[in-house]
């Protein structure tokens, strides 16, 4: 399998590193617009191969998409963070231009590629990729829900004082502080509802801590996180590479599912060799449905700025 990662910053490099360490890809190509940056990251990562025990080949290129030809999966991390004084409209406008150009360049050289969108605002950028490329809905995946769910499990394990491997939990909805819908009613510890262990007040605290997970890290680090996003991407790519049929919440283009259409939003998806093999419609409580609709309205408001 050949995987391209567009963007050699902290998130892109973390994606490439985790994909390499898990050793399921034959070739990884990193692309960046900064001269020599992707080449340097690739060389640094390749010098860990004997230490980390992987056989993947990692190369870097400065804006030469011909080097990405024949990619099975491409991860788009490129874009800029919001800067002081910058309006949301300005941020979306800049990142939309980047994602559109990158998507078109990737498809030019890899017409059968599956795209995984990481760039923010993620749901809107995934939606834009659909509109810009016209690819089948199964071949464009927004990463956010997999990351948000990992953060949810972290907070639940923390509250329960148990290993994260005991926890099964999921976040659907938009990938934003206000759009996330952590499904606390469905979260379990080894098949036992977490409500058996935690008070309603504590569960509410876990939900809120999950929703501001990204902002919490940004405040601590002074920039966006990269380890967990990279790990989340690597698991999505591995599910595709191994045709594992694993289920992750991903931002998918909806055409009637969950009563929503013409929007990319986080929902449970089965991933395999064709990308999104199936969108799973789970039964939501009245409260969960209301939050999902509210999340959709928020994402549509952002989409309207495109």
C-alpha positions, 0 to 999 in steps of 0.5 A: 500500500502507498500512502501520501501525507500532505503537510509535514508539520507536527500533525502530518509528521505524526501521521507518517510516523505512526503509519510507519511504526505500525508497518502496514504500508509499503511506501509513505510520501510526505508532501509540503510547500516549504522547500526541503521540509518534507524531505528532512522529515522523511529522512529523520523518520527513515533513520528510526526504521532500524530502531522502531522495526519497520520496513516502510519506505518514507520519502519527502517532496516539495510540492511535486505531486507526481511523486504521489502517483498511485497512492491508495490513501492520502491524508490531508493535514495542510492548512493554517491555524486561526491567527490573532485578528483573523476572522473565521471567514478568512480562515475558512477561505484560505484553508478551503483554497488549500484543501481544494487545490491539494485534493485536485492534485492528489486525484490527478495522479491517483484517480482511485485514491481514498482521501482522509481530511484532517484540516480544520474546520474538518467537517466543512473541509471534508464537505468541500472535498466532496464538492470539489472532486465529485468522488464517490462518498465512500472515498472521502473520510473526515478524521475528527470522530476517531480523535474525539472518541479517543479523548472521550475514552481517556476522560472516562478511564480517568473518571473510572480509574480504569485502563482505557482498554476497558472502555468502549465509547463514541463521539458523533456530530461535528468536530468542534467544541460546540458540535461534539455529541459524546454518547455518554448514555451508550458508553460502557466499561466491559459491557457495563454502562458507565452510569453504573459507576459514575454519577450524573454530575460526573458524567456531565463533567466527562462530556464537557471535558471531552468537548473542549479536549482540543482547546484544553491542549491548545491552551497547554501547548500553545498550539494544536495537538499532534500525537493523538491526531496522528494516531487516529489517522493511522488507525483509519488508514490501517483499517483501509489497508487491512480491509478490517471492517472496523467501525469508527465515527468519521465525518461522512457525506450524509444522504438521508442518514440520521435525517440529514442530507448535503452535509459531512458529519461525524457518524459511525462508519465501517472502514475497509478497502473501499473506504467507508464500506457502510454508514451505521445508523444507531438508535439515538435517544431524544436528547442525542437526536436533538444534540445531533440536529443542533450540531448539524445546524452549526456545521451547515452555518460554517459550510455557508461561509465557503 
